[in-house]
Amino acid sequence: MATTSTDTTVSPKKSKLGLILVVLAVLAVLGGGAAAYYYLMPNQHHTEVVVATAEAPIFIALEPFTVNLQSEDHDRYLHIGITLKLADILSQEQTTVYLPEARSRILLLLSNRKAETLITADEKIQLAAEIRTVLNKPLSTTKPSQRITDVLFTTFVVQ
């Protein structure tokens, strides 16, 4: 009797190659599906991040003031350096154009002070607030009021 045997085993090289191709096909399908989900879904996954950049502050340094103060016993004076912090470029331009009027307003305000009212830090803070209030009033009847956000003292000598 003759026996015939048929070898039904597949060679190992063909088995590994087929398995690798199947795995690669599955990965490609999954990757394509993930990409489609990411790009086709509403903006819940790929929102733009907007970073707010702070604008540089705008300062105008005024020439120092020397003002006679009101005093009953002897001459007193104030030597003061002031820098204005402005909210926007329009306020900067307007304040620069009308700088003589702004300086005049400050001089009138300072010359009505007594030396005794400029000693403590709270009194200096109050003076800065008064200067800011006076300068935030319109410098021209045809222009809007400028927006001065802070008054900074760079020199402050009472003698």
DSSP file (Angstrom, degrees, kcal/mol; ACC not computed):
  #  RESIDUE AA STRUCTURE BP1 BP2  ACC     N-H-->O    O-->H-N    N-H-->O    O-->H-N    TCO  KAPPA ALPHA  PHI   PSI    X-CA   Y-CA   Z-CA
    1    1 A M              0   0    0      0, 0.0     2,-0.6     0, 0.0     0, 0.0   0.000 360.0 360.0 360.0 135.5    0.0    0.0    0.0
    2    2 A A        -     0   0    0      2,-0.0     2,-0.5     0, 0.0     0, 0.0  -0.819 360.0-151.3-100.4 133.1    1.2    3.3   -0.9
    3    3 A T        -     0   0    0     -2,-0.6     2,-0.6     2,-0.0     0, 0.0  -0.863   5.9-163.3-105.9 135.1    0.7    6.1    1.4
    4    4 A T        -     0   0    0     -2,-0.5     2,-0.5     2,-0.0    -2,-0.0  -0.957   5.6-168.0-114.2 129.6    0.3    9.5    0.3
    5    5 A S        -     0   0    0     -2,-0.6     2,-0.5     2,-0.0    -2,-0.0  -0.955   8.2-152.2-119.0 136.2    0.7   12.3    2.7
    6    6 A T        -     0   0    0     -2,-0.5     2,-0.8     2,-0.0    -2,-0.0  -0.914  13.0-138.8-107.8 130.7   -0.2   15.8    2.0
    7    7 A D        +     0   0    0     -2,-0.5    -2,-0.0     1,-0.1     0, 0.0  -0.788  24.0 175.4 -91.9 109.8    1.7   18.5    3.8
    8    8 A T        +     0   0    0     -2,-0.8     2,-0.3     2,-0.1    -1,-0.1   0.290  40.5 113.0 -98.5   8.9   -0.9   21.2    4.8
    9    9 A T        -     0   0    0      1,-0.0     2,-0.3     0, 0.0    -2,-0.0  -0.614  61.6-134.3 -84.4 143.2    1.4   23.3    6.9
   10   10 A V        -     0   0    0     -2,-0.3    -2,-0.1     1,-0.1     5,-0.0  -0.705  31.6 -98.5 -94.6 146.3    2.3   26.8    5.6
   11   11 A S     >  -     0   0    0     -2,-0.3     4,-1.5     1,-0.1     3,-0.3  -0.318  28.9-121.9 -65.0 148.9    5.8   27.9    5.6
   12   12 A P  H  > S+     0   0    0      0, 0.0     4,-2.1     0, 0.0     5,-0.2   0.812 107.9  59.1 -64.2 -30.4    6.7   30.2    8.6
   13   13 A K  H  > S+     0   0    0      1,-0.2     4,-2.1     2,-0.2     5,-0.2   0.918 106.4  46.3 -66.2 -42.8    7.9   33.1    6.4
   14   14 A K  H  > S+     0   0    0     -3,-0.3     4,-1.9     1,-0.2    -1,-0.2   0.848 111.1  53.5 -68.3 -33.5    4.5   33.4    4.7
   15   15 A S  H  X S+     0   0    0     -4,-1.5     4,-1.9     2,-0.2    -2,-0.2   0.914 111.3  44.2 -67.3 -44.8    2.7   33.2    8.0
   16   16 A K  H  X S+     0   0    0     -4,-2.1     4,-2.4     2,-0.2    -2,-0.2   0.897 113.0  51.7 -68.4 -40.5    4.7   36.0    9.6
   17   17 A L  H  X S+     0   0    0     -4,-2.1     4,-2.2     1,-0.2    -2,-0.2   0.911 110.6  47.9 -63.7 -43.0    4.4   38.2    6.5
   18   18 A G  H  X S+     0   0    0     -4,-1.9     4,-2.1     2,-0.2    -1,-0.2   0.894 111.5  50.5 -64.0 -40.8    0.7   37.8    6.4
   19   19 A L  H  X S+     0   0    0     -4,-1.9     4,-2.3     2,-0.2    -2,-0.2   0.903 110.3  49.5 -65.0 -41.7    0.4   38.6   10.1
   20   20 A I  H  X S+     0   0    0     -4,-2.4     4,-2.6     1,-0.2    -2,-0.2   0.910 110.9  50.0 -64.8 -41.9    2.5   41.8    9.8
   21   21 A L  H  X S+     0   0    0     -4,-2.2     4,-2.1     1,-0.2    -1,-0.2   0.883 110.5  49.6 -64.3 -38.5    0.4   43.0    6.8
   22   22 A V  H  X S+     0   0    0     -4,-2.1     4,-2.2     2,-0.2    -1,-0.2   0.918 112.0  48.0 -65.9 -43.5   -2.8   42.4    8.7
   23   23 A V  H  X S+     0   0    0     -4,-2.3     4,-2.5     1,-0.2    -2,-0.2   0.919 112.2  49.3 -64.5 -43.6   -1.5   44.4   11.8
   24   24 A L  H  X S+     0   0    0     -4,-2.6     4,-2.3     1,-0.2    -1,-0.2   0.886 110.5  50.5 -63.4 -38.8   -0.3   47.2    9.5
   25   25 A A  H  X S+     0   0    0     -4,-2.1     4,-2.1     2,-0.2    -1,-0.2   0.909 111.0  48.6 -65.3 -42.0   -3.7   47.4    7.8
   26   26 A V  H  X S+     0   0    0     -4,-2.2     4,-2.5     2,-0.2    -2,-0.2   0.917 112.1  48.9 -64.8 -42.8   -5.5   47.5   11.1
   27   27 A L  H  X S+     0   0    0     -4,-2.5     4,-2.7     1,-0.2    -2,-0.2   0.885 110.5  51.1 -64.2 -39.0   -3.2   50.3   12.4
   28   28 A A  H  X S+     0   0    0     -4,-2.3     4,-2.4     2,-0.2    -1,-0.2   0.905 111.4  47.4 -65.0 -41.5   -3.7   52.3    9.2
   29   29 A V  H  X S+     0   0    0     -4,-2.1     4,-2.2     2,-0.2    -2,-0.2   0.917 114.2  47.0 -66.3 -43.2   -7.5   52.0    9.5
   30   30 A L  H  X S+     0   0    0     -4,-2.5     4,-2.4     2,-0.2    -2,-0.2   0.913 112.9  49.2 -65.4 -42.3   -7.4   53.0   13.2
   31   31 A G  H  X S+     0   0    0     -4,-2.7     4,-2.3     2,-0.2    -2,-0.2   0.903 111.8  48.7 -63.4 -42.1   -5.0   55.9   12.5
   32   32 A G  H  X S+     0   0    0     -4,-2.4     4,-2.4     2,-0.2    -1,-0.2   0.894 111.5  49.9 -64.6 -39.9   -7.2   57.2    9.6
   33   33 A G  H  X S+     0   0    0     -4,-2.2     4,-2.4     2,-0.2    -2,-0.2   0.906 111.0  48.7 -65.5 -41.4  -10.3   56.9   11.8
   34   34 A A  H  X S+     0   0    0     -4,-2.4     4,-2.4     2,-0.2    -2,-0.2   0.913 112.4  48.4 -64.8 -42.7   -8.6   58.8   14.6
   35   35 A A  H  X S+     0   0    0     -4,-2.3     4,-2.4     2,-0.2     5,-0.3   0.911 111.9  49.2 -64.2 -42.5   -7.5   61.6   12.2
   36   36 A A  H  X S+     0   0    0     -4,-2.4     4,-2.2     1,-0.2     5,-0.3   0.908 111.8  49.0 -63.7 -41.7  -10.9   61.9   10.7
   37   37 A Y  H  X S+     0   0    0     -4,-2.4     4,-1.4     1,-0.2    -2,-0.2   0.915 112.5  48.8 -62.4 -43.7  -12.5   62.1   14.2
   38   38 A Y  H  < S+     0   0    0     -4,-2.4     7,-0.2     1,-0.2    -2,-0.2   0.908 120.2  34.1 -64.6 -44.6  -10.0   64.8   15.2
   39   39 A Y  H  < S+     0   0    0     -4,-2.4    -1,-0.2     1,-0.2    -2,-0.2   0.725 120.6  46.1 -87.7 -22.6  -10.5   67.0   12.2
   40   40 A L  H  < S+     0   0    0     -4,-2.2    -3,-0.2    -5,-0.3    -2,-0.2   0.655  91.9  88.9 -97.8 -16.0  -14.1   66.5   11.4
   41   41 A M  S  < S-     0   0    0     -4,-1.4     4,-0.1    -5,-0.3    -4,-0.0  -0.399  93.1 -83.2 -76.4 159.5  -15.6   66.8   14.9
   42   42 A P    >   -     0   0    0      0, 0.0     2,-2.1     0, 0.0     3,-0.9  -0.056  61.3 -78.2 -56.6 168.6  -16.6   70.3   16.2
   43   43 A N  T 3  S+     0   0    0      1,-0.3    -4,-0.0     2,-0.1     5,-0.0   0.099 100.1 108.7 -64.5  28.1  -13.9   72.6   17.6
   44   44 A Q  T 3  S+     0   0    0     -2,-2.1    -1,-0.3     1,-0.1     3,-0.2   0.721  85.1  33.8 -78.6 -18.9  -13.9   70.8   20.9
   45   45 A H  S <  S+     0   0    0     -3,-0.9     2,-0.4    -7,-0.2    -1,-0.1   0.775 121.3  39.2-106.3 -33.0  -10.5   69.2   20.3
   46   46 A H  S    S+     0   0    0     -4,-0.2     2,-0.3    -8,-0.2    -1,-0.2  -0.505  71.7 158.1-122.7  65.9   -8.4   71.6   18.3
   47   47 A T        -     0   0    0     -2,-0.4     2,-0.3    -3,-0.2    -3,-0.0  -0.612  44.2-111.9 -84.7 148.0   -9.2   75.1   19.7
   48   48 A E        -     0   0    0     -2,-0.3     2,-0.7     1,-0.0    -1,-0.1  -0.598  23.2-134.5 -79.7 138.6   -6.8   77.8   19.1
   49   49 A V        -     0   0    0     -2,-0.3     2,-0.6     2,-0.0    -1,-0.0  -0.846  17.7-159.9 -94.7 119.6   -5.0   79.2   22.1
   50   50 A V        -     0   0    0     -2,-0.7     2,-0.6     2,-0.0    -2,-0.0  -0.892   3.0-156.0-103.5 119.2   -5.0   82.9   22.1
   51   51 A V        -     0   0    0     -2,-0.6     2,-0.6     2,-0.0    -2,-0.0  -0.839  12.9-137.1 -97.3 121.6   -2.3   84.4   24.3
   52   52 A A        -     0   0    0     -2,-0.6     2,-0.6     1,-0.0    -2,-0.0  -0.658  16.6-154.7 -79.4 121.3   -3.1   87.9   25.5
   53   53 A T        -     0   0    0     -2,-0.6     2,-0.3     1,-0.0    -1,-0.0  -0.849  14.5-128.3 -98.6 128.9    0.0   90.0   25.2
   54   54 A A        -     0   0    0     -2,-0.6     2,-0.1     1,-0.1    -1,-0.0  -0.560  23.1-123.6 -75.7 133.1    0.1   93.0   27.6
   55   55 A E        -     0   0    0     -2,-0.3    -1,-0.1     1,-0.1     3,-0.1  -0.438  33.2 -98.0 -73.0 150.8    0.8   96.2   25.9
   56   56 A A        -     0   0    0     -2,-0.1    -1,-0.1     1,-0.1     0, 0.0  -0.446  46.2-105.1 -66.3 139.8    3.8   98.2   27.1
   57   57 A P        -     0   0    0      0, 0.0     2,-0.6     0, 0.0    -1,-0.1  -0.303  28.6-130.7 -65.8 153.1    2.8  100.9   29.6
   58   58 A I  E     +A   86   0A   0     28,-0.8    28,-2.9    -3,-0.1     2,-0.4  -0.930  29.3 179.6-110.2 121.8    2.8  104.5   28.3
   59   59 A F  E     -A   85   0A   0     -2,-0.6     2,-0.4    26,-0.2    26,-0.2  -0.926  18.2-163.9-122.8 146.4    4.6  107.0   30.5
   60   60 A I  E     -A   84   0A   0     24,-2.2    24,-3.0    -2,-0.4     2,-0.6  -0.975  13.8-152.7-126.0 116.1    5.2  110.7   30.1
   61   61 A A  E     -A   83   0A   0     -2,-0.4    22,-0.2    22,-0.2     2,-0.2  -0.788  13.7-151.4 -88.6 123.5    7.9  112.2   32.4
   62   62 A L        -     0   0    0     20,-2.7    20,-0.4    -2,-0.6     3,-0.1  -0.622  26.1 -98.1 -91.4 152.5    7.2  115.8   33.1
   63   63 A E        -     0   0    0     -2,-0.2    19,-0.1     1,-0.1    -1,-0.1  -0.412  56.9 -89.1 -62.6 145.7   10.0  118.3   33.9
   64   64 A P        -     0   0    0      0, 0.0     2,-0.4     0, 0.0    17,-0.2  -0.209  40.3-136.6 -60.1 149.4   10.3  118.8   37.6
   65   65 A F  E     -B   80   0A   0     15,-3.4    15,-2.8    -3,-0.1     2,-0.4  -0.844  13.1-166.2-105.3 141.8    8.2  121.4   39.3
   66   66 A T  E     +B   79   0A   0     -2,-0.4     2,-0.4    13,-0.2    13,-0.2  -0.976  21.3 175.8-126.3 117.8    9.5  123.9   42.0
   67   67 A V  E     -B   78   0A   0     11,-2.8    11,-2.9    -2,-0.4     2,-0.4  -0.955  32.5-123.5-129.9 137.8    6.6  125.6   43.7
   68   68 A N  E     -B   77   0A   0     -2,-0.4     9,-0.3     9,-0.2     2,-0.2  -0.645  33.5-146.2 -74.1 133.1    6.3  128.0   46.6
   69   69 A L  E     -B   76   0A   0      7,-2.8     7,-0.6    -2,-0.4     2,-0.4  -0.658  22.8 -96.6 -99.3 158.3    4.0  126.6   49.2
   70   70 A Q  B     +d  114   0B   0     43,-2.4    45,-0.8    -2,-0.2     2,-0.3  -0.599  55.7 160.3 -74.0 127.5    1.6  128.5   51.5
   71   71 A S        -     0   0    0     -2,-0.4     5,-0.1    43,-0.1    43,-0.0  -0.995  35.3-157.7-150.2 145.7    3.3  129.2   54.8
   72   72 A E  S    S+     0   0    0     -2,-0.3    -1,-0.1     3,-0.1     3,-0.1   0.769  91.3  37.6 -94.3 -30.0    2.7  131.6   57.6
   73   73 A D  S    S-     0   0    0      1,-0.3     2,-0.3     0, 0.0    -2,-0.0   0.910 122.7 -15.8 -95.6 -44.2    6.1  131.6   59.3
   74   74 A H  S    S-     0   0    0      0, 0.0    -1,-0.3     0, 0.0     2,-0.2  -0.951  82.7 -65.7-153.3 172.4    8.7  131.4   56.5
   75   75 A D        +     0   0    0     -2,-0.3     2,-0.4    -3,-0.1    -5,-0.1  -0.411  50.1 180.0 -67.5 132.1    9.2  130.6   52.9
   76   76 A R  E     -B   69   0A   0     -7,-0.6    -7,-2.8    -2,-0.2     2,-0.3  -0.967   1.9-174.5-129.2 146.6    8.6  126.9   52.0
   77   77 A Y  E     -B   68   0A   0     -2,-0.4    82,-2.7    -9,-0.3     2,-0.4  -0.956  17.3-141.0-141.5 163.6    8.8  125.2   48.7
   78   78 A L  E     -BC  67 158A   0    -11,-2.9   -11,-2.8    -2,-0.3     2,-0.6  -0.988   6.8-166.7-124.6 126.8    8.2  121.9   47.0
   79   79 A H  E     +BC  66 157A   0     78,-2.9    78,-2.9    -2,-0.4     2,-0.4  -0.974  24.5 171.2-111.5 119.3   10.4  120.4   44.4
   80   80 A I  E     -BC  65 156A   0    -15,-2.8   -15,-3.4    -2,-0.6     2,-0.4  -0.991  27.0-156.2-138.6 134.9    8.6  117.5   42.7
   81   81 A G  E     - C   0 155A   0     74,-2.2    73,-2.5    -2,-0.4    74,-1.1  -0.926  20.1-168.2-106.8 133.9    9.1  115.2   39.7
   82   82 A I  E     - C   0 153A   0     -2,-0.4   -20,-2.7   -20,-0.4     2,-0.4  -0.971  13.9-171.2-128.9 136.7    6.1  113.7   38.2
   83   83 A T  E     -AC  61 152A   0     69,-2.7    69,-3.0    -2,-0.4     2,-0.4  -0.997  17.5-145.7-122.7 132.2    5.6  110.9   35.6
   84   84 A L  E     -AC  60 151A   0    -24,-3.0   -24,-2.2    -2,-0.4     2,-0.6  -0.803   1.2-150.1 -98.9 135.7    2.1  110.2   34.2
   85   85 A K  E     -AC  59 150A   0     65,-2.8    64,-2.1    -2,-0.4    65,-1.5  -0.931  20.3-160.2-104.1 123.4    1.0  106.7   33.3
   86   86 A L  E     -AC  58 148A   0    -28,-2.9   -28,-0.8    -2,-0.6    62,-0.2  -0.735  20.6-139.8-110.3 153.4   -1.5  106.8   30.5
   87   87 A A  S    S+     0   0    0     60,-2.7     2,-0.3    -2,-0.3    61,-0.1   0.796  78.6   2.0 -80.5 -30.5   -4.1  104.2   29.4
   88   88 A D  S  > S-     0   0    0     59,-0.4     4,-1.6     1,-0.1    59,-0.1  -0.933  72.5-100.0-153.4 172.3   -3.7  104.6   25.6
   89   89 A I  H  > S+     0   0    0     -2,-0.3     4,-2.8     1,-0.2     5,-0.2   0.847 116.7  59.3 -68.6 -35.1   -1.9  106.2   22.8
   90   90 A L  H  > S+     0   0    0      1,-0.2     4,-2.4     2,-0.2    -1,-0.2   0.917 106.6  47.7 -60.1 -43.0   -4.7  108.7   22.1
   91   91 A S  H  > S+     0   0    0      2,-0.2     4,-2.6     1,-0.2    -1,-0.2   0.881 111.0  52.3 -64.4 -37.9   -4.3  110.0   25.7
   92   92 A Q  H  X S+     0   0    0     -4,-1.6     4,-2.3     2,-0.2    -2,-0.2   0.943 111.5  45.3 -63.2 -47.7   -0.5  110.2   25.2
   93   93 A E  H  X S+     0   0    0     -4,-2.8     4,-2.2     1,-0.2    -2,-0.2   0.919 115.1  47.2 -62.2 -44.4   -0.9  112.3   22.1
   94   94 A Q  H  X S+     0   0    0     -4,-2.4     4,-2.1    -5,-0.2    -1,-0.2   0.910 113.0  47.9 -66.8 -42.5   -3.5  114.6   23.6
   95   95 A T  H  < S+     0   0    0     -4,-2.6     7,-0.2     1,-0.2    -1,-0.2   0.887 111.9  50.8 -65.5 -38.6   -1.5  115.1   26.8
   96   96 A T  H >< S+     0   0    0     -4,-2.3     3,-1.1    -5,-0.2    -2,-0.2   0.905 110.9  48.0 -65.4 -41.7    1.6  115.8   24.8
   97   97 A V  H 3< S+     0   0    0     -4,-2.2    -2,-0.2     1,-0.2    -1,-0.2   0.905 120.7  36.8 -65.7 -41.0   -0.1  118.4   22.6
   98   98 A Y  T 3X S+     0   0    0     -4,-2.1     4,-2.1     1,-0.2     3,-0.4  -0.009  79.3 126.7-100.9  28.2   -1.7  120.2   25.6
   99   99 A L  H <>  +     0   0    0     -3,-1.1     4,-2.9     1,-0.2     5,-0.2   0.861  67.8  56.6 -58.4 -41.0    1.3  119.7   27.9
  100  100 A P  H  > S+     0   0    0      0, 0.0     4,-2.0     0, 0.0    -1,-0.2   0.908 110.0  45.9 -58.5 -39.3    1.6  123.5   28.8
  101  101 A E  H  > S+     0   0    0     -3,-0.4     4,-2.2     2,-0.2    -2,-0.2   0.897 112.1  50.9 -69.4 -38.5   -2.0  123.5   30.0
  102  102 A A  H  X S+     0   0    0     -4,-2.1     4,-2.0    -7,-0.2    -1,-0.2   0.925 110.7  48.8 -63.3 -43.9   -1.5  120.2   32.0
  103  103 A R  H  X S+     0   0    0     -4,-2.9     4,-2.7     1,-0.2    -1,-0.2   0.895 109.6  53.3 -62.2 -39.6    1.6  121.7   33.7
  104  104 A S  H  X S+     0   0    0     -4,-2.0     4,-2.5    -5,-0.2     5,-0.2   0.916 107.3  50.7 -62.1 -43.4   -0.4  124.8   34.5
  105  105 A R  H  X S+     0   0    0     -4,-2.2     4,-1.9     1,-0.2    -1,-0.2   0.907 111.8  47.8 -60.5 -41.6   -3.1  122.8   36.2
  106  106 A I  H  X S+     0   0    0     -4,-2.0     4,-2.7     2,-0.2    -2,-0.2   0.925 110.8  51.0 -66.4 -44.0   -0.5  120.9   38.2
  107  107 A L  H  X S+     0   0    0     -4,-2.7     4,-2.5     1,-0.2    -2,-0.2   0.905 110.3  49.3 -60.2 -42.8    1.2  124.2   39.3
  108  108 A L  H  X S+     0   0    0     -4,-2.5     4,-0.7     1,-0.2    -1,-0.2   0.903 112.6  47.7 -63.9 -40.1   -2.0  125.7   40.4
  109  109 A L  H >< S+     0   0    0     -4,-1.9     3,-0.5    -5,-0.2    -2,-0.2   0.920 115.0  44.9 -66.2 -43.7   -2.9  122.7   42.4
  110  110 A L  H >< S+     0   0    0     -4,-2.7     3,-1.7     1,-0.2    -2,-0.2   0.872 106.4  58.6 -70.1 -37.4    0.5  122.5   44.1
  111  111 A S  H 3< S+     0   0    0     -4,-2.5    -1,-0.2     1,-0.3    -2,-0.2   0.672  99.4  59.5 -70.8 -15.0    0.8  126.2   44.9
  112  112 A N  T << S+     0   0    0     -4,-0.7    -1,-0.3    -3,-0.5     2,-0.2   0.338  89.7  98.8 -90.9   7.0   -2.4  126.0   47.0
  113  113 A R    <   -     0   0    0     -3,-1.7   -43,-2.4   -45,-0.2     2,-0.3  -0.585  66.7-134.8 -94.9 156.5   -0.9  123.4   49.3
  114  114 A K  B >   -d   70   0B   0     -2,-0.2     3,-1.6   -45,-0.2   -43,-0.1  -0.837  21.8-122.9-104.0 148.2    0.7  123.9   52.7
  115  115 A A  G >  S+     0   0    0    -45,-0.8     3,-1.6    -2,-0.3    -1,-0.1   0.830 110.3  62.4 -59.3 -33.3    3.9  122.1   53.6
  116  116 A E  G >  S+     0   0    0      1,-0.3     3,-0.5     2,-0.1    -1,-0.3   0.698  97.2  58.7 -67.1 -18.8    2.3  120.4   56.6
  117  117 A T  G <  S+     0   0    0     -3,-1.6    -1,-0.3     1,-0.2    -2,-0.2   0.280 100.0  57.8 -94.6  11.5   -0.2  118.6   54.2
  118  118 A L  G <  S+     0   0    0     -3,-1.6    -1,-0.2    -4,-0.1    -2,-0.1   0.041  79.5  91.2-126.1  26.1    2.6  116.9   52.3
  119  119 A I  S <  S+     0   0    0     -3,-0.5    -2,-0.1     4,-0.0    -3,-0.1   0.937  72.7  58.3 -90.6 -52.5    4.4  115.0   55.0
  120  120 A T  S  > S-     0   0    0      1,-0.1     4,-1.6     4,-0.0     5,-0.1  -0.310  82.1-116.6 -84.5 163.6    2.9  111.5   55.3
  121  121 A A  H  > S+     0   0    0      1,-0.2     4,-2.4     2,-0.2     5,-0.2   0.870 115.6  55.9 -64.2 -37.6    2.6  108.8   52.6
  122  122 A D  H  > S+     0   0    0      1,-0.2     4,-2.2     2,-0.2    -1,-0.2   0.882 106.0  50.8 -63.7 -37.5   -1.3  109.0   52.7
  123  123 A E  H  > S+     0   0    0      2,-0.2     4,-2.0     1,-0.2    -1,-0.2   0.864 110.2  49.6 -68.5 -34.9   -1.1  112.8   52.0
  124  124 A K  H  X S+     0   0    0     -4,-1.6     4,-2.3     2,-0.2    -2,-0.2   0.883 109.9  50.5 -69.6 -38.7    1.1  112.1   49.0
  125  125 A I  H  X S+     0   0    0     -4,-2.4     4,-2.0     2,-0.2    -2,-0.2   0.902 110.1  50.8 -63.9 -40.6   -1.2  109.4   47.7
  126  126 A Q  H  X S+     0   0    0     -4,-2.2     4,-2.1     2,-0.2    -2,-0.2   0.895 109.2  51.3 -62.8 -40.3   -4.1  111.9   48.1
  127  127 A L  H  X S+     0   0    0     -4,-2.0     4,-2.5     2,-0.2    -2,-0.2   0.911 108.3  51.4 -63.7 -42.3   -2.1  114.5   46.2
  128  128 A A  H  X S+     0   0    0     -4,-2.3     4,-2.4     1,-0.2    -1,-0.2   0.900 109.7  50.2 -60.8 -40.9   -1.5  112.0   43.3
  129  129 A A  H  X S+     0   0    0     -4,-2.0     4,-2.3     2,-0.2    -1,-0.2   0.889 110.2  50.0 -65.1 -38.9   -5.2  111.3   43.2
  130  130 A E  H  X S+     0   0    0     -4,-2.1     4,-2.5     2,-0.2    -2,-0.2   0.906 110.6  49.2 -66.5 -40.9   -6.0  115.0   43.0
  131  131 A I  H  X S+     0   0    0     -4,-2.5     4,-2.4     1,-0.2    -2,-0.2   0.925 111.2  50.1 -63.1 -43.3   -3.5  115.5   40.2
  132  132 A R  H  X S+     0   0    0     -4,-2.4     4,-1.6     1,-0.2    16,-0.2   0.904 111.3  49.0 -61.1 -41.9   -5.0  112.6   38.3
  133  133 A T  H  < S+     0   0    0     -4,-2.3     4,-0.5     2,-0.2    -2,-0.2   0.918 112.2  47.8 -63.7 -44.1   -8.5  114.0   38.7
  134  134 A V  H >< S+     0   0    0     -4,-2.5     3,-0.7     1,-0.2    -2,-0.2   0.890 115.1  45.4 -65.0 -39.4   -7.4  117.5   37.5
  135  135 A L  H 3< S+     0   0    0     -4,-2.4    11,-0.4     1,-0.2    -1,-0.2   0.710 102.5  64.0 -80.5 -19.6   -5.6  116.1   34.5
  136  136 A N  T 3< S+     0   0    0     -4,-1.6    -1,-0.2    -5,-0.2    -2,-0.2   0.576  81.2  97.8 -80.9  -7.4   -8.4  113.7   33.5
  137  137 A K  S <  S-     0   0    0     -3,-0.7     9,-0.3    -4,-0.5    -3,-0.0  -0.555  97.8 -84.2 -73.4 147.0  -10.7  116.6   32.8
  138  138 A P        -     0   0    0      0, 0.0     7,-0.2     0, 0.0    -1,-0.1  -0.240  31.3-155.8 -55.9 135.3  -10.7  117.5   29.1
  139  139 A L  S    S+     0   0    0      5,-0.3     2,-0.3     1,-0.1     6,-0.1   0.602  82.2  32.1 -85.8 -13.7   -7.8  119.7   28.1
  140  140 A S  S >  S-     0   0    0      3,-0.3     3,-0.7     4,-0.1    -1,-0.1  -0.990  74.6-132.0-141.6 147.7   -9.8  121.0   25.1
  141  141 A T  T 3  S+     0   0    0     -2,-0.3    -1,-0.1     1,-0.2    -2,-0.0   0.712 109.6  49.1 -72.3 -18.1  -13.5  121.5   24.6
  142  142 A T  T 3  S+     0   0    0      2,-0.1    -1,-0.2    -3,-0.0    -3,-0.0   0.516 104.1  68.8 -98.1  -5.4  -13.4  119.7   21.3
  143  143 A K  S <  S-     0   0    0     -3,-0.7    -3,-0.3     1,-0.1     3,-0.1  -0.801  83.7-111.2-113.1 152.6  -11.5  116.6   22.5
  144  144 A P        -     0   0    0      0, 0.0    -5,-0.3     0, 0.0    -4,-0.1  -0.343  49.8 -85.2 -72.1 164.5  -12.5  113.8   24.8
  145  145 A S        -     0   0    0     -7,-0.2    -8,-0.1     1,-0.1     2,-0.1  -0.429  44.6-117.9 -71.5 146.0  -10.9  113.6   28.2
  146  146 A Q        -     0   0    0    -11,-0.4     2,-0.8    -9,-0.3    -1,-0.1  -0.420  20.2-124.3 -79.7 160.1   -7.6  111.8   28.4
  147  147 A R        +     0   0    0    -59,-0.1   -60,-2.7    -2,-0.1     2,-0.6  -0.836  29.4 177.6-113.7  94.7   -7.2  108.7   30.5
  148  148 A I  E     -C   86   0A   0     -2,-0.8   -62,-0.3   -62,-0.2     3,-0.1  -0.871   4.8-175.3 -95.4 119.0   -4.4  109.1   33.0
  149  149 A T  E     +     0   0A   0    -64,-2.1     2,-0.3    -2,-0.6   -63,-0.2   0.734  62.3   9.0 -90.9 -23.7   -4.3  105.9   35.1
  150  150 A D  E     -C   85   0A   0    -65,-1.5   -65,-2.8   -18,-0.1     2,-0.5  -0.995  52.9-146.3-156.9 150.5   -1.6  106.8   37.6
  151  151 A V  E     -C   84   0A   0     -2,-0.3     2,-0.4   -67,-0.2   -67,-0.2  -0.988  24.0-165.1-118.1 121.5    0.5  109.7   38.8
  152  152 A L  E     -C   83   0A   0    -69,-3.0   -69,-2.7    -2,-0.5     2,-0.6  -0.900  12.7-140.5-112.8 134.4    4.0  108.7   40.0
  153  153 A F  E     +C   82   0A   0     -2,-0.4   -71,-0.2   -71,-0.2     3,-0.1  -0.823  22.6 171.9 -93.7 125.6    6.3  110.8   42.0
  154  154 A T  E    S+     0   0A   0    -73,-2.5     2,-0.3    -2,-0.6   -72,-0.2   0.638  75.7  20.9-103.6 -21.3   10.0  110.5   40.9
  155  155 A T  E     +C   81   0A   0    -74,-1.1   -74,-2.2     2,-0.0    -1,-0.4  -0.989  62.6 173.4-143.8 139.7   11.2  113.4   43.2
  156  156 A F  E     +C   80   0A   0     -2,-0.3     2,-0.5   -76,-0.2   -76,-0.2  -0.754   9.0 160.4-153.1 101.4    9.6  114.8   46.2
  157  157 A V  E     -C   79   0A   0    -78,-2.9   -78,-2.9    -2,-0.3     2,-0.5  -0.981  14.4-172.0-127.5 121.7   11.4  117.4   48.4
  158  158 A V  E      C   78   0A   0     -2,-0.5   -80,-0.2   -80,-0.2    -2,-0.0  -0.955 360.0 360.0-109.6 127.0    9.6  119.7   50.8
  159  159 A Q              0   0    0    -82,-2.7   -81,-0.2    -2,-0.5    -1,-0.1   0.364 360.0 360.0-136.7 360.0   11.8  122.4   52.3
